[in-house]
Amino acid sequence: MLIRNNLFDDFFGDMFDDPFFKRGYVPQNQYMKTDIRERDGQYLLEIEVPGYTREDVKAELKDGYLTITAEKKEPVEKADERTRYVRKERYYGTMKRTFYVGEDVTENDIHAAFKDGILKVIIEKPQPKKIEESKTIIPIEG
């Protein structure tokens, strides 16, 4: 294990530790960590979206899929010739997570609330449809 005490060692060391030099690339699975629970005819989702506001997050239901999208744009900064970034780790951009909820779920069955970087989604489970047996009598000639 290498212990780094210097900001520049940390900055340049990371580049050489990563064999593919994927600087700036953050795997999407690092975001929107989700806990899903089932309770009393509902699914409860708690989705982490740290650093985003309620206005940055959107939920869309289409063809049985619930898609959560979070988008954060990088702030525009004044050009300053005396300052430059040594390291930039905060993520800006769009991330998505999609859940199959079934084609019987409608937008009225989904309720969402956002607080402290956590999106809480409650999905009402659709009631199972009763399959009625229908018998059709076919006349037999003879």
C-alpha positions in Angstrom: 0.0 0.0 0.0 1.3 3.4 -1.0 0.7 6.3 1.4 0.7 9.7 -0.3 1.2 12.9 1.6 1.4 15.3 -1.3 -1.4 16.6 -3.5 0.8 16.3 -6.6 1.9 12.8 -5.7 -1.8 11.9 -5.5 -2.6 13.6 -8.7 0.1 12.1 -10.8 0.1 8.7 -9.0 -3.5 8.0 -9.9 -2.7 8.3 -13.6 0.0 5.6 -13.4 -2.1 3.4 -11.1 -4.8 3.2 -13.7 -3.6 1.0 -16.6 -6.1 2.4 -19.1 -5.7 6.1 -18.1 -9.4 6.6 -17.8 -9.0 10.0 -16.2 -12.3 11.7 -15.7 -14.3 8.6 -16.4 -16.5 7.5 -13.5 -18.4 4.3 -14.0 -22.2 4.9 -14.0 -22.7 2.1 -11.4 -21.0 4.4 -8.9 -24.0 6.6 -8.9 -27.7 6.1 -8.1 -27.1 3.4 -5.6 -30.6 2.0 -4.8 -32.3 0.1 -2.0 -35.5 -1.6 -3.0 -37.9 -3.0 -0.3 -41.3 -4.6 -0.6 -44.1 -3.8 1.9 -47.9 -4.0 2.0 -48.5 -4.1 -1.7 -45.8 -1.6 -2.5 -42.2 -1.4 -3.6 -40.1 1.3 -1.9 -37.1 2.6 -3.7 -34.5 4.8 -2.1 -32.1 6.2 -4.7 -29.0 8.1 -3.8 -28.5 11.3 -5.9 -25.9 13.2 -3.9 -25.1 16.7 -5.0 -28.3 17.0 -7.1 -31.3 19.1 -6.3 -35.0 18.2 -6.9 -35.0 20.3 -10.0 -32.1 18.2 -11.4 -33.9 14.9 -11.1 -36.7 13.6 -13.4 -38.8 10.4 -13.3 -40.4 9.1 -16.5 -42.7 6.0 -17.0 -42.8 4.5 -20.5 -43.8 1.0 -21.6 -43.5 -0.5 -18.1 -40.1 1.0 -17.4 -39.5 3.7 -14.8 -36.4 5.8 -15.7 -34.8 8.1 -13.2 -32.6 10.8 -14.8 -30.4 13.3 -13.0 -28.6 16.0 -14.8 -26.2 18.6 -13.4 -24.5 21.1 -15.6 -21.0 22.4 -14.9 -21.1 26.0 -13.6 -19.7 28.6 -15.9 -16.8 30.3 -14.3 -15.0 33.5 -15.2 -11.7 33.1 -17.0 -8.9 33.6 -14.5 -5.4 33.4 -15.8 -4.0 33.1 -12.3 -6.0 30.0 -11.4 -6.0 26.5 -12.9 -7.4 23.2 -11.7 -4.9 20.8 -10.3 -7.6 18.1 -9.8 -11.2 18.1 -10.7 -13.3 15.2 -9.3 -16.8 16.5 -9.1 -19.1 14.9 -11.6 -21.2 17.0 -14.0 -23.4 15.5 -16.7 -26.3 13.1 -16.9 -26.9 9.7 -15.3 -29.8 7.4 -15.6 -31.2 4.3 -13.9 -34.1 2.3 -15.3 -36.3 -0.2 -13.5 -38.9 -2.5 -15.0 -42.1 -2.0 -13.0 -44.6 -3.7 -15.3 -46.9 -2.5 -18.0 -49.9 -2.4 -15.6 -48.3 0.3 -13.5 -49.5 3.9 -14.3 -48.2 7.3 -13.2 -51.0 7.3 -10.6 -49.4 4.3 -9.0 -46.0 6.0 -8.5 -45.2 8.7 -5.8 -41.8 10.3 -5.4 -40.2 12.7 -2.9 -36.7 14.2 -2.8 -34.9 15.1 0.4 -31.2 15.4 1.3 -29.9 13.8 -1.9 -32.2 10.8 -1.6 -35.1 10.2 -4.0 -37.8 8.1 -2.4 -40.2 6.4 -4.8 -43.2 4.4 -3.8 -44.7 2.1 -6.5 -48.1 0.5 -5.8 -48.1 -3.1 -7.0 -50.7 -3.8 -9.5 -53.5 -6.1 -8.4 -53.3 -9.5 -10.1 -55.9 -9.8 -12.8 -58.3 -12.6 -12.4 -58.4 -14.9 -15.3 -62.0 -15.9 -16.0 -62.5 -19.3 -17.5 -64.8 -19.0 -20.4 -66.2 -22.0 -21.8 -67.5 -22.1 -25.3 -69.7 -25.0 -26.2 -69.1 -26.2 -29.7 -72.1 -28.0 -31.2 -71.4 -31.5 -32.4 -73.4 -32.5 -35.5 -74.3 -36.0 -36.0 
